[in-house]
């Protein structure tokens, strides 16, 4: 049986991903415009990267929320969460908090479900 901490971590991670992922489409959280020529501006200018990242976050959050294909969701989230941290470490450390929480919760849930991931390693 799952502990309340594990369920809570999974729900918190799912909600973070759903909120920040859907914000990439709906823009309900005000964000500053990135400087012209910056990395974030380049991602936005491609026209597909931010929607792709947002869609990935929404799908992963939804899978975690309904507790389906949790292993796939956590593996899919691993490179995203690492890139979030590396982006903030390199370019904007002042807003690293939510990204750090996503990485910590992802690592925690992978650790808790390690039996599902043994064959990958």
C-alpha positions as CSV (number, residue, x, y, z in Angstrom):
1,X,0.0,0.0,0.0
2,X,1.2,3.4,-0.9
3,X,2.1,5.9,1.9
4,X,0.3,9.2,2.1
5,X,3.7,10.9,1.4
6,X,4.1,9.1,-1.9
7,X,0.5,9.8,-3.0
8,X,0.9,13.5,-1.9
9,X,4.2,13.8,-3.8
10,X,2.6,12.3,-6.9
11,X,-0.4,14.6,-6.7
12,X,1.7,17.7,-6.1
13,X,4.0,16.9,-9.0
14,X,1.0,16.2,-11.3
15,X,-0.6,19.6,-10.3
16,X,2.6,21.5,-10.9
17,X,3.0,19.9,-14.3
18,X,-0.6,20.5,-15.3
19,X,-0.6,24.2,-14.2
20,X,2.8,25.1,-15.7
21,X,2.2,23.0,-18.8
22,X,-1.2,24.5,-19.5
23,X,0.2,28.0,-18.8
24,X,2.3,27.6,-22.0
25,X,-0.9,27.5,-24.0
26,X,-3.3,29.7,-22.0
27,X,-0.9,32.2,-20.5
28,X,-2.8,32.7,-17.2
29,X,0.4,33.2,-15.1
30,X,2.0,36.5,-16.2
31,X,5.6,36.1,-17.4
32,X,8.1,38.7,-18.6
33,X,8.9,38.7,-22.2
34,X,12.3,37.1,-22.7
35,X,15.1,39.4,-24.1
36,X,15.5,39.3,-27.9
37,X,18.1,36.7,-28.8
38,X,18.0,34.9,-25.5
39,X,17.7,31.1,-25.2
40,X,14.0,31.3,-24.1
41,X,13.3,33.7,-27.0
42,X,14.8,31.2,-29.4
43,X,12.6,28.4,-28.0
44,X,9.5,30.6,-28.4
45,X,10.5,31.7,-31.9
46,X,10.8,28.1,-33.2
47,X,7.0,28.0,-32.9
48,X,6.9,24.3,-31.8
49,X,9.2,23.9,-28.8
50,X,7.1,25.6,-26.1
51,X,3.9,23.9,-27.2
52,X,5.7,20.6,-27.3
53,X,7.1,21.1,-23.8
54,X,3.7,22.3,-22.5
55,X,1.9,19.3,-24.1
56,X,4.5,16.9,-22.6
57,X,4.1,18.5,-19.1
58,X,0.2,18.3,-19.4
59,X,0.3,14.6,-20.5
60,X,2.8,13.6,-17.8
61,X,0.8,15.5,-15.2
62,X,-2.4,13.8,-16.3
63,X,-0.9,10.4,-16.3
64,X,0.4,10.9,-12.7
65,X,-2.9,12.3,-11.6
66,X,-4.9,9.3,-12.9
67,X,-2.1,6.9,-11.7
68,X,-1.7,5.3,-15.2
69,X,1.6,4.4,-16.8
70,X,3.4,6.1,-13.9
71,X,6.8,4.5,-15.0
72,X,6.5,6.0,-18.5
73,X,5.5,9.4,-17.1
74,X,8.4,9.5,-14.7
75,X,11.0,8.5,-17.3
76,X,9.5,11.0,-19.8
77,X,9.8,13.7,-17.1
78,X,13.4,13.0,-16.2
79,X,15.1,14.8,-19.1
80,X,12.6,17.6,-18.9
81,X,13.2,18.2,-15.1
82,X,17.0,18.0,-15.7
83,X,16.8,20.6,-18.4
84,X,14.6,22.8,-16.2
85,X,17.3,22.8,-13.5
86,X,20.2,23.3,-16.0
87,X,18.4,26.2,-17.6
88,X,17.9,27.9,-14.3
89,X,21.4,27.2,-13.1
90,X,22.9,28.6,-16.2
91,X,20.5,31.5,-17.0
92,X,18.1,32.4,-14.3
93,X,18.9,31.0,-10.8
94,X,16.5,33.4,-9.1
95,X,13.4,31.3,-10.2
96,X,14.9,27.8,-9.7
97,X,12.4,26.9,-6.9
98,X,9.6,25.2,-8.8
99,X,12.0,23.5,-11.1
100,X,14.0,22.2,-8.1
101,X,10.7,20.9,-6.6
102,X,9.9,19.1,-9.9
103,X,13.3,17.4,-10.0
104,X,13.2,16.4,-6.3
105,X,9.7,14.9,-6.6
106,X,10.6,13.1,-9.8
107,X,13.7,11.6,-8.2
108,X,11.7,10.7,-5.1
109,X,9.0,8.9,-7.1
110,X,11.5,7.1,-9.3
111,X,13.2,5.9,-6.1
112,X,9.9,4.8,-4.5
113,X,9.0,2.9,-7.7
114,X,12.6,1.6,-8.4
115,X,11.4,-2.0,-9.1
116,X,9.8,-0.7,-12.3
117,X,13.0,0.9,-13.5
118,X,15.6,-1.9,-12.6
119,X,15.5,-3.2,-16.2
120,X,16.4,0.2,-17.6
121,X,19.7,0.1,-15.7
